[in-house]
Amino acid sequence: MTAGHISNPVLPGFHPDPSILRVGADYYLATSTFEWFPGLPVHHSTDLVHWRPAGHVLDRADLLDLRGVPDSGGVWAPSLSYHEGRFWMVYSVVRTVGSPYKDLDNHLMTAESIEGPWSDPIFLNSSGFDPSFFHDEDGRSWLLNMQWDPREGHPSFAGILLQEYDAQKQALIGAPRTILTHEELIEGPNVYRQGGWYYLMLAEGGTGWNHGILMARSRELAGPYELDPRGSLLTTRDIPDWPLQKAGHGELVCTEAGEWYLAHLASRPVATPDGPRCVLGRETCLQRVTWTDDGWLRLADGGRRPSLEVVAPGGADRPTGAPVKAAEHDDFDGPALPGHWSTLRVPAAPDWLTLDERPGHLRLRGRQSPHSRYGQSLVARRLTSVRCEMTTVVDFRPAHFTQLAGLICWYDTTQHYYLRLTHAEGRGRVLGVVQTDDGAYGEFPDSELVVDDWPLVHLRARFDGAELRFSASPDGTDWRPVGPVLDASRLSDDYGERLRFTGAFVGVCAQDLGGTRAPADFDWFDVRELPDPSETGC
């Protein structure tokens, strides 16, 4: 990274729908979590370059019940604001996807500190997702969200709604007003006041390859709004070879010195014979932006494509150093899982996950299958590079074919690869690869290893661009391949027929389909990035 610059993405891996906020000298980023728990991670920075985790807003079971939500449902598109000495976090919980309907609720939580404690969720409405708040200069607060329309013959994205919020009543008041409709798909509304104008920032074109950001403005909050005559502020729809694709869905922040930046999502595709696919999901990036003399927002370089590096606040001469990465090795020696680990739909609970029953180990007690949307014993962390190795070691003694544990490369319940240890009649412990591919289950029995005499089983997943290889070792030295070379690019929202919005995770899990909750003990988990062949000459 060039000194004095911001290197994109600032939050690599699955960190979509970024919301950015400055309070004093502190910057905060919040991102979507969908079906993963805990919900709504917040990152903190003082320079827009170095970002560190600052906890999660939805970190207790009584705040968020995601049991049964569909893949890519759950917590969508948070938006942070600050008003009258409190942080405001508004977000959607979506319980129906892939049908004409969107069953969802929008909620608000507030706190005096970004670390909490946060208030109980306040229900707002259910008319559409992507809510945000605008706090006007007169002290009034307004909720915006897109309107969803499930009727045949009507655009599903039916416009942007505006409605006043009464903080004393903790409720919306007055009738909602549609302040803008557009022939293009628009969502993700945010309002800013600048130079006597109300500016409406919109995500446009859907969150795929056609994604972008569009601006509109009005002298009155309720409109009418005129669209930016130049069109999209930010998009990559016309430059398919650019390394940051799907750029869109953003929010603005102004530094103390009056410099403006745009937080937005983008994806880094890998090439495959079937076209580009974005295994890492939608990531968070930052762009420097400026206001023109005629009052429109532009990227600082005058173009529309996102830059891989942008000048940090204070100018290019300011030394900033490299961003801090998440821990690369977990020993599971602490009292709780580190914050970069997530669970599916439910929080970690002592009836299935412990760190003290066998000190120095993560113990998972097997529960439901990898296809379940209710009670999985699975913990995972975001994949942040398509060239890396993840290694772990497990002590697991299955006595029946219904007991399984191992290393899993995960997109969702319909798409994952699993290096699993189980029991086979007449052979004892066996290790093999199973997959679920666009919902279809499959095995590779010809490559199974009998590991009955291995005291421990070391497991490894190696990502190399669009390829994924599993291997295993009895001692961490003698590595043996398990299963075929797999298509890692299928762990993306660009593969299959289902609507997908998340990104790839890698983690460990255990199943006990007989209900006896057999334990699997993982001693450590290691992540190692691999060199890019294009940078080493290999």
N, C-alpha and C positions, 0 to 999 in steps of 0.2 A: 504494500500500500504506500502510495506517495505521501510524504510528510505534509501535514496540513490539509489532508483530504479525507472525505468519507468514502469508504469502500462498500460497494453494494454487492449482495444484500447485507444490510446491517443486522438483520435477524435471519440467518440461513435456516433452511428447512421449513417445515409447516408452520408458518406464522402469517395467515391471511388477514385481510380486512383491517389494516392497521388504523388505529385512532391515536393521534398525537396531541399532546397538551404540554404547555409550559406554565409553571407556577413559580414566579421568581426566577432563580437561576437553575431550576430543575426541570428536566424534560421527562415525559412519561409516554410510553407506547403500550397500548393494549391491543390484543389480537384475538381472533375467533378460536374456539376449541372444538366445536361441533360435538361429537359423542364422547370426547375424552374428558377425564376428570383428573385433577381439579380444573375448574373452568376459569376462563378469562385471566391469563397471565399478564402481568404488568412488568415492563422493563423500565429502568431508570438510567438517565445520563445527565451529565453536566456540560457536555460538549458536542452532542449528536454523533460522536464517533464511538465512544466506549459505552456499551449498554450492559447492564447487569440486572439479573432477576430481582424484582421487588415483591414477589409473592403473587398469589392468586386471589381474585375477588370471591369466586364461588368455590370455597374450600371445605364446605361441610355438607353432609348428606341432607340436612334440613333446608339448605338453600337451593339445592339442585337435585332433582330426581330424574335421571335419564334412562331408567330401566325401560327397555322396550322401544326406545326411539330408533328410527331407521338409520342405516348407515348414511352419513353426511347430513343427518338431522341434528337436533340438539342446539347448542349455543352458537348463534350467528351474529356477526357484525356488531361488536360493541362500539360505543362512542363515549369518550371522556369529555367532561367539561368541568369548569370550576366557577362557583357562584356563591356569593355571600359566605365565604370562608369554608366552603365544603366542596369536596370532589363529588361529582355526579357521574355515575356509570349507568348507561342505558343499553339494553341488549334484547335480542329475541331468543326465545326457546321454541324451536320448530319441531313438531311431532308428526307431520305428514309431508313426505316428499314423493316425487315421481307420480303424482296424480293431478287431476285438475285443481285439487284443493291444497291449501296451505294452512293446516291447523297450527296456530302459533299464538304465543302471548308475548307482549313486550313489557319489560319490567324496568324499574329504576331502583338503584341502590345509591346511598350517599355515605360519606365518611369525612371526618375532619382530617385524617391522615391517609395517604395512599396505601399504607400498610394496614389500615383498618383500625378498630373494628368497623365493619360496614353494617348499615341498617338492614333490616329484613327487606326482601324484595317488595316493591310497590307495583301492583298491576296497573298498566296504563291502557292498553287496547290490544286488539287482535286483527286489525285491518290489513296489515302488511308488515314486512320485515324492514331491516336497516333503519332503525330509529336513531335520531340524534336530537340534542337540545340546542336551541339558540337562546341566549340570554341577552335581551336588548338593553340599550342604554337607559331606558326608562324603568328598568328593574323587572319587567315582565319576562316570563320564560315560555318558550314555544317548542312543542314537539313536532318533528318532521318524520315521516316515514313514507315508503312507497305504498300504493294501494294495490292489493292483489284482487284480480277479478277471475273467478273460475268458469264463467259462462262461455258456452260455445258462441263463436262469432264475435267475441270481444277480446281485445288485447289483454293478456294476463297482467302485464305491467301497465296499470291503468292511470298512472300519474303520481304526482307528489302531493301528499296531504300535509296540512299545517293546522295545529290546534293548540290553544293556550293551556298551560298547566298552572294550577293553583297549588303552591307549595303548602299552604296552610291546610287545605282540604285534602292534600295528597291525591289529587284527581285532576283529570282533564276537564275543562269547562268550555262551554260554547260548542258550536257545531264545527266539525272539521271542514276545511276548505281545500279544494284542489287548486294548487297554485301554478301547476305546469303539467301539461301532457306533451308527448313527443312521439313521432312515428317510430323513432328508434327506441329500443329497450333502455329505460333509465331507472336507476335505483340509487342507493347510497347517498341520500341528500345531506348536505351540510351547508349552513348559512354563515356568512361572514359579513361584517360591516366595514367598509373601507371607502374613504373619499366621498362620502355622501350617498354611496350605493349599498344595496343589499346584494351580495354575490351568492349565488346558489351553485355549489359544486356537486356534480353528479357523476356516478359511475354509469357508463353507457356500453351498450353492445353485448351484454352478458359477460360472464367471467372467464371466457375462453379466449380463443385466438383473435376474436374481434373486439376485445375489451379496450376500454379507453376512459378518459376523464373529459367531461364537457362542462363548460362554465356558462352561466346565465346571470343577468343582473336586472335589478329593478330599483326605482326610487322608493317603492313601498314594499314592506315585508310580504304582503299578500299578493304582490304582483300588480300588473302583468310583467312577466319576465321576458327579456330579449336574449336570444342565444348569441354566444360569441360568433361573430361573422366568419371567423377563421376556421371554425369547427373545433375538433378535439384539441385540448391542451396537451394531452399525453396519450400516445398509442403506439403499438408496434404492428398493427394490422397490415401495414403496407411494407414492412421490412422483415420478411420471414427468416432471414439469416442472422438477425441481430441476437446476441447472446441472452438478452433479457426479453422475454416474450410475455404476452397476456397482461401487459401493464395496464393498470387501472385502479379503481376504488381507492380514493385517497382523502386525506385531510391536511389542512394547512396549519403551520405554526410560525410565529414571528419571534425572533430572538430579542433579547433586551436591547440590542444595538439596532434593531429595525430590519434585520435580514430575514427574508422569507424562505421557508422550506416546505416541501410537499412530501408527506409520507404516503406511499402507495404500495400495492402488491405487484409482483412480477414473478415469472417462473423461468428457470434455466433448463431448457430441453436437452435431451440426449438424442442423437440420431439413431434411428432404427430402420430396417427395410420397409416398415409400415408407416414411416413418417416420424416426426419428432414427438417425443413424449416427455412429460415433466415429472420425473420420479420424486423429486424433492417437494412437490406441491407448490403452493403459492407462498412466496417469501416476502419479507418486508424490506423496502428500499426507500431511500431519501433522495430528493432532487432539490437543487437550488432554483428558486423562481423569483421573478421580478414583475413589477407593475409597469405597464407602458404608459406613455403620456396620455393616450386616449382611454386609459382606465381598464385595460384587460390584463389578465395574468398570462405570463409566458415563462417557459423554461429559460434559465439563464443563458443558455447557448443559442437560443432563438429557434431551436428545432422542436420536434414533438417526441423524439425517442428518448428513453431513459438512459442516463449515463452510468457507466460502471464505477466511475469516480467523480465526485463533485467536491468543490471547495468547501471546507468546513467553516463554521463561523469564525470570524476574525481574520480570514484570509489564508492564502496558501503558504505563507511564511511561518505560520504558527506550528511548532512541532506538536504532534498529537499521539504518536505511537500507534501500535497495532491494536485492533479490537481484542477483547478478552474472550477466549473460547470457554465453553462448558468443560467441566472435568472430563478427562479422557479415561479415567480408571476409577471404578467404584469398588471398594472393599466390603461394603455392607456392614461396616463396623459401628456406624452411628445409631442413634435411637430412632431415626426416621429415614425414609427414602429421600435422597436429594431431590431438589425441586425440578430437575430436568426429566424426572420419570413421571409417567402418567399411567392411569388405569382406565379401563373401558367402562363407561357408563355409571360405575359405582365407585365410591372411594375405597381406598385400602382399609381393611378391617381385620382385627386380630383373629377372627374365625377362619380367615383364609390366607393372611399374609402377616408374618412376624419377622422381627430382626433380633429377638431375644430368646426364643426357644432353643436355638442353637447359635450362641454368640459368634459373630463374625460371618454369619450366613444369612442370606435371604431365603426364608422358608415359605414356599407356596404349597397350600393344600389344594389338591385337585378338585375342581367343580365342573362346570358345564363345558360343552364342546366349543371349538372355535367358531361355530356357526351361531352361537347363542347371542341374543341381544339383552340378556338379563344378568347372569351370574358367572362371568368368566374370571378365572384366576390368571390374569395376564397383566404384566407391567412392561412398559416399553418406553423408548426415548426416540426423539425425532431423528431421522436420517438427514444429515446436513451436508453430505458429500456423496457423489456417485463413484468415488474411488476411495474405498476404505475397507477395513476389516473389523468385525466385531467378534470377540472371543469370550467364552465363559466356561465354567466347569461346574458340573452338576453331580451330586450324589443322590441317586434315585433307584429304588428297589421295587419295581412294579411286580406284582404277583398275578396280574390278569391283563388281558388285552384291553380292558376298559380303563386302564391306568396309563397315562402318558405324561411326558414332560420334555421340555427341550427349548431350543432356540427358534424364534419365529420372526420372519420378515413379513410385515403386515401392511396391507392397505385398508381392508375392511373385512367383514365377515364373508364376503363373496369373493375376495381376492387376497390370497396369502400363500406363502411357502413356509413349510414347517419341517425342521430337522428334529424328529421326535424319537425319544427312547420309550420303548414299551415292552411288553411280554408276549412271546409267541409260544404256543403249545409245542412242546418237544424241542424247543431251541433255547428257551430262556430269554434273557434280555437281548433285544434286537434294536438296532438303530437304523432309521431310514428316513427318506424324504416323502412327505405327502403335500399335495397342493389343493387349493380350491381356486379354480380358474373361471371367473365370471359366473360363479355359483356352482360349478360342476366339480365334484370331489374326485381326486385321482391319486394313485400310489405308484411308486417305482420299486416293486419288490425285488427286481433283479440286482439292485445295487445295495440291498440291506447288508449291514454288518452284524454278526453275532458278537456281542460284547459282554457275555456273561462273566468272563474272567477279568474284566477291566474293573479295578477298584473304584476309579472315578472316570467320568467321561468328559473330555474336553470337546467343546463344540465351536465351530467357526463359520461365519458367513463372510464372503469376500465379494464386494461390489466393484465392478470394473466397467464403468459406463453402463451399457445396456445388459451386461452379463452378471449373473449371480452364481457363485459356486459355494457349496457346502463341503466341509471336511470335518474330520474327527480324529482324536488322538487319545491313547490311554494315559499318556504322561506329559502332554503339552509339547512334545518334541517330534515324535513320529506321527506325522499328519497323513491321513488317508482320505481320498475323495469319497464323498457319499452322494449318490444321485447324479443326474446329468447336469450339464450347463443349462441354467434356467434363464428365462427372459425377465430380467429385472424391470424392464420398462412397463411390464403389465401392472406393476405396483403404482399406478398413476390414474388420474382422472381422465386421461386420454385413451384408455383401453376399455373395451366392453361397451355394452349398451345402456348400462345404468348411469344415472345422474350421480356424479361424484365430485366432492369439493375439498378433500383433505390432502394428505401426503403420506409418504412411506414412513413407517416406524420399524424399529428392530428391538426385540425384547425377549423375555423369557416367560414361560407359561406352564401350567399343569392342568390336567384334566383327570377326573375320576367319574366316569359315567355310571359307575355302580353306587355312588353316593357314600363311599367310605372315607373320602377325603385323604387319600394317601399323600404323604409329604414328599416334596422335592426340594433339596437344599442346594442353592447356588452360592458359591464361595466368593466370586468376584465377577465383574463384567468390564471388559476392556475395549476401547475404541482406538483404532490407529488409522490415520489418514495415509493414503498411498500417493506417491508422486504421479503427477499428470504426465503421460508419455510425451505430450506436445511440449512440455517444459524441460524434460530431461533428455530428449533426443532418442528415446527408446522406440 
